[in-house]
Amino acid sequence: MTLSALNEDDNPVDWWFAYKLPALPNLIFDEDPNNSVGKSQGTEYLYCDSTSPALPRELSSNKKINRKILESGALVNTIRQLHVAAEKHDPQIGWFCYNDEHPKLDHLPIPCAPVDNSDFGHTKGVIAFDLGTNTAFWMLHSWPCYPSISITPVAPPSPLFGQTFLCITLKDVATADAIAEVFHAQSQPQITDMYLPGTIDVKTYPYLVQLAADMPRSIVPTTVPLGSNMPSDTTFMSRNGQEFRLFAKSKDWIDPATDKVQAPKDLYSDLIGPTLKVDLDVETWQQGGESDTDSDPAYTTKDIQWIDLQALGPNYAWKFLFHDHAKWAVSVDLDKQNETDWVIVADINRVDTQYKRGGVGIAFQNQALAHSLHSIIKTVSSAENNNKE
């Protein structure tokens, strides 16, 4: 089997991006009806890919936003490859599903599954590879409890909140191994489901083998080893040659000069923005902690307060609080020299409780997607954490 990111029509693409809408209005968590516009079930989504990277502009003429994300489309098509491999017991295909929340069965933890351990990274995704065809893909996303390949049936994850997904067809299995090295040293994911082919060569792919050894194997919380004391910036390539940069931090990001944990240790304002030399607008879940205070004097990082899809056409809008669990960012000064249209899709939140968690962000340059995302930002926080237009 040739593993790949698969698009809405089940065809291979170099990468795809999806933004799942929250359920609107979400009166379970937000009693104020003025905090959202439009009605949605929370299963609709915006989709684009490497062949057409701008987000769809008109709801009436674009069927994709009306699809339910777990019934058809790119997400289902891509993950189905692993279900087929599992059913056939394909000896060449391996995968790792990781999530800071284990999949649920009947809304309860799967019997005998390890309990969630907050010492692991706040990180979610799937990395899969085929040794026979030297192919692989990586899907980074924000949806708790998703997916599961070998453990079924699993209750579907909650549709209530906005979520993001980025799936990349990797250059080869060696690229998957290089990403696994970053996982081991930095984000330290909680592996929830996996299959490691018995034919894998530990000398050729040592970190994929190591990732299997890192999986929790008992219902007792696992002791998570120390991560790297400094963050990392790793460049990798897709199959068709698109360059991506993988930014990652561990729970143990240490200041070598003082041997003390830095404060803050935010992935966005302390690593990605200063490294790329850009100002960022960032959308993340901001419950369960205080929003990060931007500490970099040269480059500003602000939190997105309102999302408004009406610039694209669909009549939906929502306030970040209680609605959006997505994790993405976009450079502010689009098209400026040396600040060219950066898109970041990540898995960690921009709040102080995440300083003690590992996490990653994937950055890449794409003008169409960057402009699409920038167009749906209605308001962001000011330097004093006040809204501004």
Contacts in CASP RR format, 6 or more apart in sequence:
PFRMAT RR
TARGET T0000
AUTHOR 0000-0000-0000
METHOD contacts of the structure
MODEL  1
MTLSALNEDDNPVDWWFAYKLPALPNLIFDEDPNNSVGKSQGTEYLYCDS
TSPALPRELSSNKKINRKILESGALVNTIRQLHVAAEKHDPQIGWFCYND
EHPKLDHLPIPCAPVDNSDFGHTKGVIAFDLGTNTAFWMLHSWPCYPSIS
ITPVAPPSPLFGQTFLCITLKDVATADAIAEVFHAQSQPQITDMYLPGTI
DVKTYPYLVQLAADMPRSIVPTTVPLGSNMPSDTTFMSRNGQEFRLFAKS
KDWIDPATDKVQAPKDLYSDLIGPTLKVDLDVETWQQGGESDTDSDPAYT
TKDIQWIDLQALGPNYAWKFLFHDHAKWAVSVDLDKQNETDWVIVADINR
VDTQYKRGGVGIAFQNQALAHSLHSIIKTVSSAENNNKE
1 81 0 8 1.000
1 84 0 8 1.000
1 85 0 8 1.000
1 90 0 8 1.000
1 92 0 8 1.000
1 93 0 8 1.000
1 130 0 8 1.000
1 133 0 8 1.000
1 135 0 8 1.000
2 12 0 8 1.000
2 130 0 8 1.000
2 133 0 8 1.000
2 135 0 8 1.000
3 81 0 8 1.000
3 93 0 8 1.000
3 128 0 8 1.000
3 129 0 8 1.000
3 130 0 8 1.000
3 133 0 8 1.000
3 135 0 8 1.000
3 136 0 8 1.000
3 137 0 8 1.000
3 169 0 8 1.000
4 12 0 8 1.000
4 13 0 8 1.000
4 78 0 8 1.000
4 81 0 8 1.000
4 135 0 8 1.000
4 137 0 8 1.000
4 169 0 8 1.000
4 239 0 8 1.000
5 12 0 8 1.000
5 13 0 8 1.000
5 14 0 8 1.000
5 15 0 8 1.000
5 16 0 8 1.000
5 49 0 8 1.000
5 74 0 8 1.000
5 78 0 8 1.000
5 137 0 8 1.000
5 139 0 8 1.000
5 167 0 8 1.000
5 168 0 8 1.000
5 169 0 8 1.000
6 12 0 8 1.000
6 13 0 8 1.000
6 74 0 8 1.000
6 77 0 8 1.000
6 78 0 8 1.000
6 81 0 8 1.000
7 13 0 8 1.000
7 16 0 8 1.000
7 49 0 8 1.000
7 51 0 8 1.000
7 73 0 8 1.000
7 74 0 8 1.000
7 77 0 8 1.000
8 47 0 8 1.000
8 64 0 8 1.000
8 67 0 8 1.000
8 72 0 8 1.000
8 73 0 8 1.000
8 74 0 8 1.000
8 77 0 8 1.000
10 73 0 8 1.000
10 77 0 8 1.000
12 169 0 8 1.000
13 49 0 8 1.000
13 50 0 8 1.000
13 51 0 8 1.000
13 169 0 8 1.000
14 49 0 8 1.000
14 50 0 8 1.000
14 168 0 8 1.000
14 169 0 8 1.000
14 238 0 8 1.000
14 239 0 8 1.000
14 240 0 8 1.000
14 241 0 8 1.000
14 242 0 8 1.000
15 49 0 8 1.000
15 50 0 8 1.000
15 166 0 8 1.000
15 167 0 8 1.000
15 168 0 8 1.000
15 169 0 8 1.000
15 238 0 8 1.000
15 242 0 8 1.000
16 47 0 8 1.000
16 48 0 8 1.000
16 49 0 8 1.000
16 50 0 8 1.000
16 74 0 8 1.000
16 165 0 8 1.000
16 166 0 8 1.000
16 167 0 8 1.000
17 47 0 8 1.000
17 48 0 8 1.000
17 49 0 8 1.000
17 53 0 8 1.000
17 164 0 8 1.000
17 165 0 8 1.000
17 166 0 8 1.000
17 167 0 8 1.000
17 343 0 8 1.000
17 345 0 8 1.000
17 369 0 8 1.000
18 45 0 8 1.000
18 46 0 8 1.000
18 47 0 8 1.000
18 69 0 8 1.000
18 74 0 8 1.000
18 75 0 8 1.000
18 164 0 8 1.000
18 165 0 8 1.000
19 45 0 8 1.000
19 46 0 8 1.000
19 47 0 8 1.000
19 55 0 8 1.000
19 162 0 8 1.000
19 163 0 8 1.000
19 164 0 8 1.000
19 165 0 8 1.000
19 326 0 8 1.000
19 328 0 8 1.000
20 42 0 8 1.000
20 43 0 8 1.000
20 44 0 8 1.000
20 45 0 8 1.000
20 69 0 8 1.000
20 143 0 8 1.000
20 159 0 8 1.000
20 162 0 8 1.000
20 163 0 8 1.000
20 164 0 8 1.000
20 165 0 8 1.000
20 326 0 8 1.000
21 40 0 8 1.000
21 42 0 8 1.000
21 44 0 8 1.000
21 45 0 8 1.000
21 46 0 8 1.000
21 162 0 8 1.000
21 316 0 8 1.000
22 36 0 8 1.000
22 40 0 8 1.000
22 42 0 8 1.000
22 160 0 8 1.000
22 161 0 8 1.000
22 162 0 8 1.000
22 318 0 8 1.000
22 323 0 8 1.000
22 324 0 8 1.000
22 325 0 8 1.000
23 40 0 8 1.000
23 41 0 8 1.000
23 42 0 8 1.000
23 159 0 8 1.000
23 160 0 8 1.000
23 161 0 8 1.000
24 36 0 8 1.000
24 37 0 8 1.000
24 38 0 8 1.000
24 39 0 8 1.000
24 40 0 8 1.000
24 42 0 8 1.000
24 316 0 8 1.000
24 318 0 8 1.000
24 323 0 8 1.000
25 33 0 8 1.000
25 35 0 8 1.000
25 36 0 8 1.000
25 38 0 8 1.000
25 39 0 8 1.000
26 36 0 8 1.000
26 160 0 8 1.000
26 161 0 8 1.000
26 322 0 8 1.000
26 323 0 8 1.000
27 33 0 8 1.000
28 160 0 8 1.000
29 160 0 8 1.000
29 322 0 8 1.000
29 323 0 8 1.000
30 36 0 8 1.000
30 319 0 8 1.000
30 321 0 8 1.000
30 322 0 8 1.000
30 323 0 8 1.000
35 318 0 8 1.000
35 319 0 8 1.000
35 321 0 8 1.000
35 322 0 8 1.000
35 323 0 8 1.000
36 316 0 8 1.000
36 317 0 8 1.000
36 318 0 8 1.000
36 319 0 8 1.000
36 323 0 8 1.000
37 308 0 8 1.000
37 310 0 8 1.000
37 315 0 8 1.000
37 316 0 8 1.000
37 317 0 8 1.000
37 318 0 8 1.000
38 315 0 8 1.000
38 316 0 8 1.000
38 317 0 8 1.000
40 316 0 8 1.000
41 68 0 8 1.000
41 159 0 8 1.000
42 159 0 8 1.000
42 160 0 8 1.000
42 162 0 8 1.000
43 68 0 8 1.000
43 69 0 8 1.000
43 70 0 8 1.000
43 71 0 8 1.000
43 159 0 8 1.000
44 65 0 8 1.000
44 66 0 8 1.000
44 67 0 8 1.000
44 68 0 8 1.000
44 69 0 8 1.000
45 64 0 8 1.000
45 65 0 8 1.000
45 67 0 8 1.000
45 69 0 8 1.000
46 55 0 8 1.000
46 56 0 8 1.000
46 64 0 8 1.000
46 65 0 8 1.000
46 309 0 8 1.000
46 312 0 8 1.000
46 314 0 8 1.000
47 55 0 8 1.000
47 56 0 8 1.000
47 64 0 8 1.000
47 65 0 8 1.000
47 73 0 8 1.000
47 74 0 8 1.000
48 54 0 8 1.000
48 55 0 8 1.000
48 56 0 8 1.000
48 368 0 8 1.000
48 369 0 8 1.000
48 372 0 8 1.000
49 74 0 8 1.000
50 238 0 8 1.000
50 240 0 8 1.000
50 242 0 8 1.000
53 366 0 8 1.000
53 368 0 8 1.000
53 369 0 8 1.000
54 368 0 8 1.000
54 369 0 8 1.000
54 371 0 8 1.000
54 372 0 8 1.000
55 312 0 8 1.000
55 369 0 8 1.000
55 372 0 8 1.000
55 373 0 8 1.000
55 376 0 8 1.000
56 62 0 8 1.000
56 64 0 8 1.000
56 65 0 8 1.000
56 312 0 8 1.000
57 312 0 8 1.000
57 313 0 8 1.000
58 312 0 8 1.000
58 313 0 8 1.000
59 65 0 8 1.000
59 66 0 8 1.000
59 313 0 8 1.000
59 314 0 8 1.000
59 315 0 8 1.000
64 73 0 8 1.000
65 314 0 8 1.000
67 73 0 8 1.000
69 75 0 8 1.000
69 76 0 8 1.000
70 76 0 8 1.000
70 156 0 8 1.000
74 167 0 8 1.000
75 165 0 8 1.000
75 167 0 8 1.000
78 137 0 8 1.000
78 139 0 8 1.000
78 167 0 8 1.000
79 126 0 8 1.000
79 139 0 8 1.000
79 147 0 8 1.000
79 149 0 8 1.000
81 128 0 8 1.000
82 93 0 8 1.000
82 95 0 8 1.000
82 126 0 8 1.000
82 128 0 8 1.000
82 149 0 8 1.000
83 149 0 8 1.000
85 93 0 8 1.000
85 94 0 8 1.000
85 95 0 8 1.000
86 149 0 8 1.000
86 150 0 8 1.000
86 195 0 8 1.000
90 130 0 8 1.000
91 197 0 8 1.000
91 198 0 8 1.000
91 199 0 8 1.000
92 130 0 8 1.000
92 131 0 8 1.000
92 132 0 8 1.000
92 133 0 8 1.000
92 197 0 8 1.000
92 199 0 8 1.000
93 128 0 8 1.000
93 129 0 8 1.000
93 130 0 8 1.000
93 131 0 8 1.000
93 195 0 8 1.000
93 197 0 8 1.000
94 128 0 8 1.000
94 129 0 8 1.000
94 130 0 8 1.000
94 131 0 8 1.000
94 194 0 8 1.000
94 195 0 8 1.000
94 196 0 8 1.000
94 197 0 8 1.000
95 126 0 8 1.000
95 127 0 8 1.000
95 128 0 8 1.000
95 129 0 8 1.000
95 149 0 8 1.000
95 193 0 8 1.000
95 194 0 8 1.000
95 195 0 8 1.000
96 126 0 8 1.000
96 127 0 8 1.000
96 128 0 8 1.000
96 180 0 8 1.000
96 189 0 8 1.000
96 191 0 8 1.000
96 193 0 8 1.000
96 194 0 8 1.000
96 208 0 8 1.000
96 211 0 8 1.000
96 212 0 8 1.000
97 125 0 8 1.000
97 126 0 8 1.000
97 147 0 8 1.000
97 148 0 8 1.000
97 149 0 8 1.000
97 191 0 8 1.000
97 192 0 8 1.000
97 193 0 8 1.000
97 194 0 8 1.000
98 123 0 8 1.000
98 124 0 8 1.000
98 125 0 8 1.000
98 126 0 8 1.000
98 183 0 8 1.000
98 189 0 8 1.000
98 190 0 8 1.000
98 191 0 8 1.000
98 192 0 8 1.000
99 123 0 8 1.000
99 124 0 8 1.000
99 125 0 8 1.000
99 144 0 8 1.000
99 145 0 8 1.000
99 146 0 8 1.000
99 189 0 8 1.000
99 190 0 8 1.000
99 192 0 8 1.000
100 116 0 8 1.000
100 118 0 8 1.000
100 120 0 8 1.000
100 121 0 8 1.000
100 122 0 8 1.000
100 123 0 8 1.000
100 124 0 8 1.000
100 144 0 8 1.000
100 189 0 8 1.000
100 190 0 8 1.000
100 357 0 8 1.000
101 116 0 8 1.000
101 144 0 8 1.000
101 145 0 8 1.000
102 109 0 8 1.000
102 110 0 8 1.000
102 113 0 8 1.000
102 114 0 8 1.000
102 115 0 8 1.000
102 116 0 8 1.000
102 145 0 8 1.000
102 190 0 8 1.000
102 192 0 8 1.000
103 110 0 8 1.000
103 145 0 8 1.000
103 146 0 8 1.000
103 147 0 8 1.000
103 148 0 8 1.000
103 151 0 8 1.000
103 154 0 8 1.000
103 155 0 8 1.000
103 192 0 8 1.000
103 193 0 8 1.000
104 110 0 8 1.000
104 145 0 8 1.000
104 154 0 8 1.000
104 155 0 8 1.000
104 157 0 8 1.000
105 111 0 8 1.000
105 151 0 8 1.000
105 153 0 8 1.000
105 154 0 8 1.000
105 155 0 8 1.000
106 155 0 8 1.000
107 155 0 8 1.000
109 115 0 8 1.000
110 151 0 8 1.000
110 154 0 8 1.000
112 219 0 8 1.000
113 151 0 8 1.000
113 192 0 8 1.000
113 219 0 8 1.000
114 190 0 8 1.000
114 216 0 8 1.000
114 217 0 8 1.000
114 218 0 8 1.000
114 219 0 8 1.000
114 220 0 8 1.000
114 221 0 8 1.000
114 222 0 8 1.000
115 219 0 8 1.000
115 220 0 8 1.000
115 221 0 8 1.000
116 190 0 8 1.000
117 190 0 8 1.000
117 216 0 8 1.000
117 221 0 8 1.000
117 222 0 8 1.000
117 224 0 8 1.000
118 357 0 8 1.000
119 188 0 8 1.000
119 221 0 8 1.000
119 222 0 8 1.000
119 223 0 8 1.000
119 224 0 8 1.000
119 251 0 8 1.000
120 188 0 8 1.000
120 189 0 8 1.000
120 190 0 8 1.000
120 222 0 8 1.000
120 224 0 8 1.000
120 357 0 8 1.000
121 187 0 8 1.000
121 188 0 8 1.000
121 189 0 8 1.000
121 190 0 8 1.000
121 251 0 8 1.000
121 348 0 8 1.000
121 357 0 8 1.000
121 358 0 8 1.000
121 359 0 8 1.000
122 347 0 8 1.000
122 348 0 8 1.000
122 349 0 8 1.000
122 354 0 8 1.000
122 357 0 8 1.000
122 358 0 8 1.000
122 359 0 8 1.000
123 187 0 8 1.000
123 189 0 8 1.000
123 190 0 8 1.000
123 347 0 8 1.000
123 348 0 8 1.000
123 358 0 8 1.000
123 359 0 8 1.000
123 360 0 8 1.000
124 140 0 8 1.000
124 141 0 8 1.000
124 142 0 8 1.000
124 143 0 8 1.000
124 144 0 8 1.000
124 146 0 8 1.000
124 347 0 8 1.000
125 138 0 8 1.000
125 139 0 8 1.000
125 140 0 8 1.000
125 141 0 8 1.000
125 189 0 8 1.000
125 347 0 8 1.000
126 137 0 8 1.000
126 138 0 8 1.000
126 139 0 8 1.000
126 147 0 8 1.000
127 136 0 8 1.000
127 137 0 8 1.000
127 138 0 8 1.000
127 139 0 8 1.000
127 176 0 8 1.000
127 179 0 8 1.000
127 180 0 8 1.000
128 136 0 8 1.000
128 137 0 8 1.000
128 138 0 8 1.000
128 176 0 8 1.000
129 135 0 8 1.000
129 136 0 8 1.000
129 170 0 8 1.000
129 173 0 8 1.000
129 176 0 8 1.000
129 208 0 8 1.000
130 136 0 8 1.000
130 173 0 8 1.000
131 173 0 8 1.000
131 197 0 8 1.000
131 199 0 8 1.000
131 200 0 8 1.000
134 172 0 8 1.000
134 173 0 8 1.000
135 169 0 8 1.000
135 170 0 8 1.000
135 172 0 8 1.000
135 173 0 8 1.000
135 239 0 8 1.000
136 169 0 8 1.000
136 170 0 8 1.000
136 172 0 8 1.000
136 173 0 8 1.000
136 175 0 8 1.000
136 176 0 8 1.000
137 167 0 8 1.000
137 168 0 8 1.000
137 169 0 8 1.000
137 170 0 8 1.000
138 167 0 8 1.000
138 168 0 8 1.000
138 170 0 8 1.000
138 176 0 8 1.000
138 179 0 8 1.000
139 165 0 8 1.000
139 166 0 8 1.000
139 167 0 8 1.000
139 168 0 8 1.000
140 165 0 8 1.000
140 166 0 8 1.000
140 167 0 8 1.000
140 345 0 8 1.000
140 346 0 8 1.000
140 347 0 8 1.000
140 360 0 8 1.000
140 361 0 8 1.000
140 362 0 8 1.000
141 163 0 8 1.000
141 164 0 8 1.000
141 165 0 8 1.000
141 166 0 8 1.000
141 347 0 8 1.000
142 162 0 8 1.000
142 163 0 8 1.000
142 164 0 8 1.000
142 165 0 8 1.000
142 285 0 8 1.000
142 325 0 8 1.000
142 326 0 8 1.000
142 327 0 8 1.000
142 347 0 8 1.000
143 157 0 8 1.000
143 163 0 8 1.000
143 165 0 8 1.000
143 325 0 8 1.000
144 157 0 8 1.000
144 158 0 8 1.000
144 325 0 8 1.000
145 154 0 8 1.000
145 155 0 8 1.000
145 157 0 8 1.000
145 158 0 8 1.000
146 157 0 8 1.000
147 154 0 8 1.000
147 193 0 8 1.000
148 154 0 8 1.000
148 192 0 8 1.000
148 193 0 8 1.000
149 193 0 8 1.000
149 195 0 8 1.000
150 193 0 8 1.000
150 195 0 8 1.000
151 193 0 8 1.000
161 285 0 8 1.000
161 323 0 8 1.000
161 324 0 8 1.000
161 325 0 8 1.000
161 326 0 8 1.000
162 323 0 8 1.000
162 324 0 8 1.000
162 325 0 8 1.000
162 326 0 8 1.000
163 325 0 8 1.000
163 326 0 8 1.000
164 326 0 8 1.000
164 327 0 8 1.000
164 328 0 8 1.000
164 345 0 8 1.000
165 345 0 8 1.000
166 345 0 8 1.000
166 362 0 8 1.000
168 238 0 8 1.000
168 242 0 8 1.000
168 244 0 8 1.000
168 362 0 8 1.000
169 238 0 8 1.000
169 239 0 8 1.000
169 240 0 8 1.000
170 176 0 8 1.000
170 179 0 8 1.000
170 236 0 8 1.000
170 237 0 8 1.000
170 238 0 8 1.000
170 239 0 8 1.000
171 236 0 8 1.000
171 237 0 8 1.000
171 238 0 8 1.000
171 239 0 8 1.000
171 241 0 8 1.000
172 239 0 8 1.000
173 205 0 8 1.000
173 208 0 8 1.000
174 204 0 8 1.000
174 205 0 8 1.000
175 236 0 8 1.000
175 237 0 8 1.000
176 205 0 8 1.000
176 208 0 8 1.000
177 204 0 8 1.000
177 205 0 8 1.000
177 206 0 8 1.000
177 207 0 8 1.000
177 208 0 8 1.000
178 207 0 8 1.000
178 234 0 8 1.000
178 236 0 8 1.000
179 234 0 8 1.000
179 236 0 8 1.000
179 246 0 8 1.000
180 205 0 8 1.000
180 207 0 8 1.000
180 208 0 8 1.000
180 210 0 8 1.000
180 211 0 8 1.000
181 207 0 8 1.000
182 232 0 8 1.000
182 234 0 8 1.000
182 246 0 8 1.000
182 248 0 8 1.000
182 360 0 8 1.000
183 189 0 8 1.000
183 207 0 8 1.000
183 211 0 8 1.000
183 214 0 8 1.000
184 207 0 8 1.000
184 210 0 8 1.000
184 211 0 8 1.000
184 214 0 8 1.000
185 227 0 8 1.000
185 228 0 8 1.000
185 232 0 8 1.000
185 248 0 8 1.000
185 250 0 8 1.000
186 227 0 8 1.000
186 228 0 8 1.000
186 231 0 8 1.000
186 232 0 8 1.000
186 248 0 8 1.000
186 249 0 8 1.000
186 250 0 8 1.000
186 358 0 8 1.000
186 359 0 8 1.000
186 360 0 8 1.000
187 248 0 8 1.000
187 249 0 8 1.000
187 250 0 8 1.000
187 347 0 8 1.000
187 358 0 8 1.000
187 359 0 8 1.000
187 360 0 8 1.000
188 214 0 8 1.000
188 224 0 8 1.000
188 225 0 8 1.000
188 227 0 8 1.000
188 250 0 8 1.000
188 251 0 8 1.000
188 358 0 8 1.000
189 214 0 8 1.000
190 216 0 8 1.000
191 211 0 8 1.000
191 212 0 8 1.000
191 214 0 8 1.000
191 215 0 8 1.000
191 216 0 8 1.000
194 211 0 8 1.000
194 212 0 8 1.000
194 215 0 8 1.000
196 208 0 8 1.000
196 209 0 8 1.000
196 212 0 8 1.000
200 208 0 8 1.000
200 209 0 8 1.000
202 209 0 8 1.000
216 222 0 8 1.000
224 251 0 8 1.000
226 250 0 8 1.000
226 252 0 8 1.000
227 250 0 8 1.000
227 251 0 8 1.000
227 252 0 8 1.000
228 250 0 8 1.000
228 252 0 8 1.000
228 253 0 8 1.000
229 250 0 8 1.000
229 252 0 8 1.000
229 253 0 8 1.000
229 254 0 8 1.000
229 256 0 8 1.000
230 253 0 8 1.000
230 254 0 8 1.000
230 256 0 8 1.000
231 247 0 8 1.000
231 248 0 8 1.000
231 249 0 8 1.000
231 250 0 8 1.000
231 253 0 8 1.000
231 267 0 8 1.000
231 271 0 8 1.000
232 246 0 8 1.000
232 247 0 8 1.000
232 248 0 8 1.000
232 249 0 8 1.000
233 245 0 8 1.000
233 246 0 8 1.000
233 247 0 8 1.000
233 271 0 8 1.000
233 275 0 8 1.000
234 245 0 8 1.000
234 246 0 8 1.000
234 248 0 8 1.000
235 243 0 8 1.000
235 244 0 8 1.000
235 245 0 8 1.000
235 246 0 8 1.000
236 243 0 8 1.000
236 244 0 8 1.000
236 246 0 8 1.000
237 243 0 8 1.000
237 244 0 8 1.000
238 244 0 8 1.000
242 364 0 8 1.000
243 364 0 8 1.000
243 365 0 8 1.000
244 362 0 8 1.000
244 363 0 8 1.000
244 364 0 8 1.000
245 276 0 8 1.000
245 362 0 8 1.000
245 363 0 8 1.000
245 364 0 8 1.000
246 360 0 8 1.000
246 361 0 8 1.000
246 362 0 8 1.000
247 267 0 8 1.000
247 271 0 8 1.000
247 272 0 8 1.000
247 275 0 8 1.000
247 344 0 8 1.000
247 360 0 8 1.000
247 361 0 8 1.000
247 362 0 8 1.000
247 363 0 8 1.000
248 358 0 8 1.000
248 359 0 8 1.000
248 360 0 8 1.000
248 361 0 8 1.000
249 265 0 8 1.000
249 267 0 8 1.000
249 271 0 8 1.000
249 348 0 8 1.000
249 358 0 8 1.000
249 359 0 8 1.000
249 360 0 8 1.000
250 358 0 8 1.000
250 359 0 8 1.000
251 356 0 8 1.000
251 357 0 8 1.000
251 358 0 8 1.000
252 261 0 8 1.000
253 261 0 8 1.000
253 262 0 8 1.000
253 265 0 8 1.000
253 355 0 8 1.000
254 260 0 8 1.000
254 261 0 8 1.000
254 262 0 8 1.000
255 261 0 8 1.000
255 262 0 8 1.000
261 355 0 8 1.000
262 270 0 8 1.000
263 355 0 8 1.000
264 270 0 8 1.000
264 292 0 8 1.000
264 293 0 8 1.000
264 295 0 8 1.000
264 352 0 8 1.000
264 355 0 8 1.000
265 355 0 8 1.000
266 292 0 8 1.000
266 295 0 8 1.000
266 301 0 8 1.000
266 350 0 8 1.000
266 354 0 8 1.000
266 355 0 8 1.000
267 346 0 8 1.000
267 348 0 8 1.000
267 350 0 8 1.000
267 354 0 8 1.000
267 359 0 8 1.000
267 360 0 8 1.000
267 361 0 8 1.000
268 280 0 8 1.000
268 282 0 8 1.000
268 292 0 8 1.000
268 301 0 8 1.000
268 329 0 8 1.000
268 344 0 8 1.000
268 346 0 8 1.000
268 350 0 8 1.000
269 280 0 8 1.000
269 292 0 8 1.000
269 294 0 8 1.000
269 295 0 8 1.000
269 296 0 8 1.000
269 299 0 8 1.000
269 301 0 8 1.000
269 350 0 8 1.000
270 295 0 8 1.000
270 296 0 8 1.000
272 280 0 8 1.000
272 329 0 8 1.000
272 344 0 8 1.000
272 361 0 8 1.000
272 363 0 8 1.000
273 279 0 8 1.000
273 280 0 8 1.000
273 296 0 8 1.000
273 299 0 8 1.000
273 301 0 8 1.000
274 296 0 8 1.000
274 298 0 8 1.000
274 299 0 8 1.000
276 331 0 8 1.000
276 339 0 8 1.000
276 342 0 8 1.000
276 363 0 8 1.000
277 298 0 8 1.000
277 299 0 8 1.000
277 338 0 8 1.000
277 339 0 8 1.000
278 299 0 8 1.000
278 331 0 8 1.000
278 332 0 8 1.000
278 333 0 8 1.000
278 339 0 8 1.000
278 342 0 8 1.000
279 299 0 8 1.000
279 300 0 8 1.000
279 301 0 8 1.000
279 302 0 8 1.000
279 331 0 8 1.000
279 332 0 8 1.000
279 333 0 8 1.000
280 299 0 8 1.000
280 300 0 8 1.000
280 301 0 8 1.000
280 302 0 8 1.000
280 329 0 8 1.000
280 330 0 8 1.000
280 331 0 8 1.000
280 332 0 8 1.000
280 342 0 8 1.000
280 344 0 8 1.000
281 302 0 8 1.000
281 303 0 8 1.000
281 304 0 8 1.000
281 329 0 8 1.000
281 330 0 8 1.000
281 332 0 8 1.000
281 374 0 8 1.000
281 377 0 8 1.000
281 380 0 8 1.000
282 301 0 8 1.000
282 302 0 8 1.000
282 303 0 8 1.000
282 304 0 8 1.000
282 328 0 8 1.000
282 329 0 8 1.000
282 344 0 8 1.000
282 350 0 8 1.000
283 303 0 8 1.000
283 304 0 8 1.000
283 307 0 8 1.000
283 320 0 8 1.000
283 324 0 8 1.000
283 326 0 8 1.000
283 327 0 8 1.000
283 328 0 8 1.000
283 329 0 8 1.000
284 303 0 8 1.000
284 326 0 8 1.000
284 327 0 8 1.000
284 346 0 8 1.000
284 348 0 8 1.000
284 349 0 8 1.000
284 350 0 8 1.000
284 351 0 8 1.000
285 324 0 8 1.000
285 325 0 8 1.000
285 326 0 8 1.000
285 327 0 8 1.000
285 349 0 8 1.000
285 351 0 8 1.000
286 303 0 8 1.000
286 320 0 8 1.000
286 321 0 8 1.000
286 349 0 8 1.000
286 350 0 8 1.000
286 351 0 8 1.000
287 321 0 8 1.000
287 322 0 8 1.000
287 351 0 8 1.000
288 351 0 8 1.000
288 353 0 8 1.000
289 351 0 8 1.000
289 352 0 8 1.000
289 353 0 8 1.000
290 351 0 8 1.000
290 352 0 8 1.000
291 303 0 8 1.000
291 350 0 8 1.000
291 351 0 8 1.000
291 352 0 8 1.000
291 381 0 8 1.000
291 385 0 8 1.000
292 301 0 8 1.000
292 350 0 8 1.000
292 351 0 8 1.000
292 352 0 8 1.000
294 300 0 8 1.000
294 301 0 8 1.000
294 302 0 8 1.000
294 383 0 8 1.000
300 332 0 8 1.000
300 383 0 8 1.000
301 350 0 8 1.000
302 380 0 8 1.000
302 381 0 8 1.000
302 382 0 8 1.000
302 383 0 8 1.000
303 320 0 8 1.000
303 350 0 8 1.000
303 380 0 8 1.000
303 381 0 8 1.000
303 385 0 8 1.000
304 320 0 8 1.000
304 377 0 8 1.000
304 379 0 8 1.000
304 380 0 8 1.000
304 381 0 8 1.000
305 319 0 8 1.000
305 320 0 8 1.000
305 378 0 8 1.000
305 379 0 8 1.000
305 380 0 8 1.000
305 381 0 8 1.000
305 387 0 8 1.000
306 317 0 8 1.000
306 318 0 8 1.000
306 319 0 8 1.000
306 320 0 8 1.000
306 377 0 8 1.000
306 378 0 8 1.000
306 379 0 8 1.000
306 387 0 8 1.000
307 317 0 8 1.000
307 318 0 8 1.000
307 320 0 8 1.000
307 324 0 8 1.000
307 376 0 8 1.000
307 377 0 8 1.000
307 378 0 8 1.000
308 316 0 8 1.000
308 317 0 8 1.000
308 376 0 8 1.000
308 377 0 8 1.000
308 378 0 8 1.000
309 315 0 8 1.000
309 316 0 8 1.000
309 317 0 8 1.000
309 376 0 8 1.000
310 316 0 8 1.000
310 317 0 8 1.000
311 375 0 8 1.000
311 376 0 8 1.000
312 372 0 8 1.000
312 375 0 8 1.000
312 376 0 8 1.000
317 378 0 8 1.000
318 324 0 8 1.000
327 345 0 8 1.000
327 346 0 8 1.000
327 347 0 8 1.000
327 348 0 8 1.000
327 349 0 8 1.000
328 343 0 8 1.000
328 344 0 8 1.000
328 345 0 8 1.000
328 346 0 8 1.000
328 373 0 8 1.000
329 342 0 8 1.000
329 343 0 8 1.000
329 344 0 8 1.000
329 346 0 8 1.000
330 342 0 8 1.000
330 343 0 8 1.000
330 344 0 8 1.000
330 370 0 8 1.000
330 373 0 8 1.000
330 374 0 8 1.000
330 377 0 8 1.000
331 339 0 8 1.000
331 340 0 8 1.000
331 341 0 8 1.000
331 342 0 8 1.000
331 370 0 8 1.000
332 374 0 8 1.000
333 339 0 8 1.000
334 340 0 8 1.000
334 341 0 8 1.000
334 367 0 8 1.000
334 370 0 8 1.000
334 371 0 8 1.000
334 374 0 8 1.000
335 341 0 8 1.000
335 367 0 8 1.000
340 365 0 8 1.000
340 367 0 8 1.000
341 365 0 8 1.000
341 366 0 8 1.000
341 367 0 8 1.000
341 370 0 8 1.000
341 371 0 8 1.000
342 363 0 8 1.000
342 364 0 8 1.000
342 365 0 8 1.000
342 370 0 8 1.000
343 363 0 8 1.000
343 364 0 8 1.000
343 365 0 8 1.000
343 366 0 8 1.000
343 369 0 8 1.000
343 370 0 8 1.000
343 373 0 8 1.000
344 361 0 8 1.000
344 362 0 8 1.000
344 363 0 8 1.000
345 361 0 8 1.000
345 362 0 8 1.000
346 359 0 8 1.000
346 360 0 8 1.000
346 361 0 8 1.000
346 362 0 8 1.000
347 359 0 8 1.000
347 360 0 8 1.000
347 361 0 8 1.000
348 354 0 8 1.000
348 357 0 8 1.000
348 358 0 8 1.000
348 359 0 8 1.000
348 360 0 8 1.000
348 361 0 8 1.000
378 389 0 8 1.000
379 387 0 8 1.000
379 388 0 8 1.000
379 389 0 8 1.000
380 387 0 8 1.000
380 388 0 8 1.000
381 387 0 8 1.000
381 388 0 8 1.000
382 388 0 8 1.000
END
